[in-house]
Amino acid sequence: MIFGLTDDLIFPPPYLAREDGLLAIGGDLSVERLLLAYGQGIFPWYTEEDPILWWAPDPRLVLEPGKFHLSKRLDRIIRQGRFHVTFDTAFAQVIRACAFPRQGKAQGTWLVPEMIEAYIRFHGAGYAHSVECWQGETLVGGLYGVALGRIFFGESMFSRVSNSSKVALAHLVKLLRQWQFDLIDCQMTTSHLMSLGAREMPGYEFYSRLENYAMLPGHNGPWTEALTAC
């Protein structure tokens, strides 16, 4: 069963999602609704041809910061200083770069214009954050996601230069580990993320961790100076 949302700020329980993770349809992308959704482990994902679709997959792919696999090669690239990494300095650029089709992939994106504008507003409210990877003045890779309490919900990443998005992720993981974050929610399972240490977590465990950690004091607001904590 797929639930139809109204103007009321309410979602059905995530455990009622279909087997493929689809839970609800409709509603809007206001800051208030996004905040409510992420607090319950629900996220929007749809294309231009679709209405707003809300998902709560089970199992959930997660990466625990302390279990991130930093390969010797990636560690060497970071130590060589090939890239300069920043936080929250170019959120709009990052999310728009994430919307470009990947090389060798079919055209189309779930980051439709209204989604991009919604997450830019969410960033302005202090909940969505970006990690930027630069070579000189050129943005060559990065990622963005949402932070609630001690949970980071990874949304998307992009890479214009080999390994740039991995470097951005490694810096994010290092920061979240120091800030004692419990989980990075990767949402959907990919072999790439599993090679970096992610694992599938049963829904009951994920939502229990979410309940325990999303309400803890977090790091709302700009992360511009976050590298000083790394």
C-alpha positions as CSV (number, residue, x, y, z in Angstrom):
1,M,0.0,0.0,0.0
2,I,1.3,3.5,-0.9
3,F,0.0,6.3,1.4
4,G,-1.1,9.6,0.0
5,L,0.1,12.6,1.9
6,T,-2.0,15.8,2.5
7,D,-0.9,19.2,3.6
8,D,-0.7,17.9,7.2
9,L,2.8,17.3,8.5
10,I,2.5,13.6,9.1
11,F,4.0,10.4,7.7
12,P,2.9,6.8,8.1
13,P,5.3,4.6,10.1
14,P,8.3,3.5,8.0
15,Y,7.6,-0.2,8.7
16,L,4.5,0.1,6.4
17,A,6.6,0.7,3.4
18,R,6.3,-1.7,0.4
19,E,9.0,-4.3,-0.1
20,D,10.8,-2.0,-2.5
21,G,10.9,0.7,0.2
22,L,8.2,3.0,-1.3
23,L,6.1,4.4,1.5
24,A,4.2,7.5,0.5
25,I,3.3,9.9,-2.3
26,G,2.6,13.6,-2.4
27,G,3.1,16.3,0.1
28,D,5.8,19.0,-0.4
29,L,9.5,19.6,0.1
30,S,9.3,22.3,2.8
31,V,12.0,22.5,5.4
32,E,9.5,21.4,8.0
33,R,8.5,18.3,6.1
34,L,12.0,17.3,5.2
35,L,13.0,17.6,8.8
36,L,10.1,15.4,9.9
37,A,10.9,12.9,7.2
38,Y,14.6,12.5,8.0
39,G,13.9,12.3,11.7
40,Q,11.9,9.1,10.9
41,G,14.3,7.7,8.4
42,I,12.2,8.7,5.3
43,F,13.6,10.5,2.3
44,P,12.3,11.8,-1.1
45,W,13.4,10.2,-4.4
46,Y,11.7,10.6,-7.7
47,T,12.2,11.8,-11.3
48,E,10.6,14.7,-13.3
49,E,7.9,12.3,-14.6
50,D,6.8,11.3,-11.0
51,P,5.0,13.0,-8.2
52,I,7.0,13.4,-4.9
53,L,7.8,9.8,-3.7
54,W,8.9,9.0,-0.2
55,W,11.0,6.0,0.7
56,A,12.0,3.9,3.8
57,P,13.9,0.9,2.5
58,D,14.6,-2.2,4.7
59,P,17.4,-3.3,5.0
60,R,19.3,0.0,5.0
61,L,22.8,0.5,3.8
62,V,24.8,2.2,6.5
63,L,28.5,3.1,7.1
64,E,29.7,3.3,10.7
65,P,32.4,6.0,10.8
66,G,34.8,3.8,12.8
67,K,34.5,1.0,10.2
68,F,35.3,3.1,7.1
69,H,37.9,1.3,5.0
70,L,40.6,3.7,4.0
71,S,42.8,1.9,1.5
72,K,46.5,2.4,1.4
73,R,46.2,4.0,-2.0
74,L,43.5,6.5,-0.9
75,D,45.5,7.3,2.2
76,R,48.5,8.0,0.0
77,I,46.5,10.3,-2.3
78,I,45.3,12.3,0.8
79,R,48.7,12.6,2.2
80,Q,50.1,13.8,-1.1
81,G,47.8,16.8,-0.9
82,R,46.4,16.5,-4.4
83,F,43.1,18.0,-3.3
84,H,42.0,20.8,-0.9
85,V,38.9,19.9,1.0
86,T,36.3,22.3,2.5
87,F,32.9,22.1,4.2
88,D,29.8,24.1,3.4
89,T,31.5,26.6,1.2
90,A,29.8,25.7,-2.1
91,F,26.6,23.7,-1.3
92,A,24.7,24.9,-4.4
93,Q,27.6,24.0,-6.7
94,V,27.9,20.6,-5.2
95,I,24.2,19.6,-5.4
96,R,24.0,20.9,-9.0
97,A,27.1,18.9,-9.9
98,C,25.5,15.8,-8.4
99,A,22.6,16.3,-10.7
100,F,24.7,15.9,-13.9
101,P,24.4,12.4,-15.4
102,R,27.4,10.2,-14.7
103,Q,29.6,9.3,-17.6
104,G,28.4,6.1,-19.2
105,K,25.1,6.3,-17.4
106,A,21.6,6.9,-18.8
107,Q,20.4,10.4,-19.0
108,G,18.1,11.7,-16.4
109,T,18.4,12.4,-12.7
110,W,16.4,12.3,-9.5
111,L,17.8,15.7,-8.5
112,V,15.1,17.6,-10.3
113,P,15.1,21.4,-10.0
114,E,12.5,21.5,-7.1
115,M,14.6,19.0,-5.2
116,I,17.8,21.1,-5.7
117,E,16.0,24.2,-4.5
118,A,14.5,22.4,-1.5
119,Y,17.9,21.1,-0.3
120,I,19.4,24.5,-0.8
121,R,16.8,25.8,1.6
122,F,17.5,22.9,3.9
123,H,21.1,23.9,3.8
124,G,20.2,27.5,4.7
125,A,18.3,26.2,7.7
126,G,21.5,24.5,8.9
127,Y,20.6,20.8,8.3
128,A,22.0,20.0,4.9
129,H,25.8,20.1,4.4
130,S,28.4,19.7,1.7
131,V,32.0,18.5,1.4
132,E,33.9,20.1,-1.5
133,C,37.1,18.8,-3.1
134,W,39.1,21.3,-5.0
135,Q,42.2,21.5,-7.3
136,G,43.2,25.1,-7.2
137,E,40.0,27.2,-7.7
138,T,38.2,24.3,-9.5
139,L,35.6,22.2,-7.8
140,V,36.4,18.6,-8.9
141,G,34.4,16.5,-6.5
142,G,32.3,16.4,-3.4
143,L,29.2,15.2,-1.7
144,Y,26.2,16.4,0.3
145,G,23.8,15.1,2.9
146,V,21.7,15.9,5.9
147,A,22.8,15.8,9.6
148,L,20.4,15.3,12.5
149,G,21.9,14.8,15.9
150,R,24.6,12.1,15.5
151,I,23.3,10.7,12.2
152,F,24.4,11.8,8.8
153,F,22.2,10.9,5.8
154,G,24.3,10.8,2.7
155,E,22.5,11.9,-0.4
156,S,24.8,12.1,-3.4
157,M,28.3,12.6,-4.6
158,F,30.1,13.5,-7.8
159,S,33.6,13.2,-9.2
160,R,35.2,15.1,-12.1
161,V,38.7,13.9,-11.2
162,S,39.5,10.4,-10.2
163,N,39.3,9.7,-6.4
164,S,38.0,13.2,-5.6
165,S,34.7,12.1,-4.2
166,K,36.5,9.3,-2.1
167,V,38.8,12.0,-0.7
168,A,35.7,14.1,0.2
169,L,34.1,11.1,1.9
170,A,37.2,10.2,3.8
171,H,37.4,13.8,5.2
172,L,33.7,13.6,6.2
173,V,34.2,10.3,7.9
174,K,37.1,11.6,9.9
175,L,35.1,14.6,11.0
176,L,32.0,12.6,12.0
177,R,34.2,10.2,13.9
178,Q,35.6,13.0,15.9
179,W,32.2,14.4,16.5
180,Q,31.0,11.0,17.7
181,F,28.4,10.4,15.0
182,D,26.9,6.9,15.1
183,L,26.0,6.3,11.5
184,I,26.1,7.5,7.9
185,D,22.9,6.4,6.2
186,C,23.8,5.4,2.7
187,Q,20.2,4.5,1.9
188,M,20.6,2.2,-1.1
189,T,23.0,-0.7,-1.4
190,T,25.9,-0.3,-3.9
191,S,29.0,-2.5,-4.3
192,H,31.1,0.7,-4.3
193,L,30.0,1.8,-0.8
194,M,30.2,-1.8,0.5
195,S,33.9,-1.8,-0.6
196,L,34.4,1.2,1.6
197,G,33.0,-0.5,4.7
198,A,29.3,0.0,4.4
199,R,26.9,-2.8,5.4
200,E,23.2,-3.6,5.2
201,M,21.5,-3.1,8.5
202,P,18.0,-4.5,9.3
203,G,15.3,-1.9,9.5
204,Y,14.5,-2.6,13.2
205,E,18.2,-1.9,14.1
206,F,18.4,1.2,11.9
207,Y,15.3,2.8,13.3
208,S,16.4,2.0,16.9
209,R,19.7,3.7,16.3
210,L,17.9,6.6,14.6
211,E,15.7,7.0,17.7
212,N,18.7,7.0,20.0
213,Y,21.0,9.2,18.1
214,A,19.1,11.6,15.9
215,M,17.7,13.5,18.9
216,L,21.1,14.0,20.6
217,P,22.8,17.4,20.4
218,G,24.3,17.8,17.0
219,H,26.1,20.3,14.8
220,N,23.3,22.4,13.2
221,G,24.4,25.4,11.2
222,P,27.4,25.9,8.8
223,W,30.3,23.5,8.9
224,T,32.5,26.0,7.1
225,E,35.3,25.8,9.8
226,A,34.8,22.0,10.3
227,L,38.3,21.2,9.1
228,T,39.7,22.8,12.2
229,A,38.3,19.8,14.0
230,C,40.0,17.2,11.7
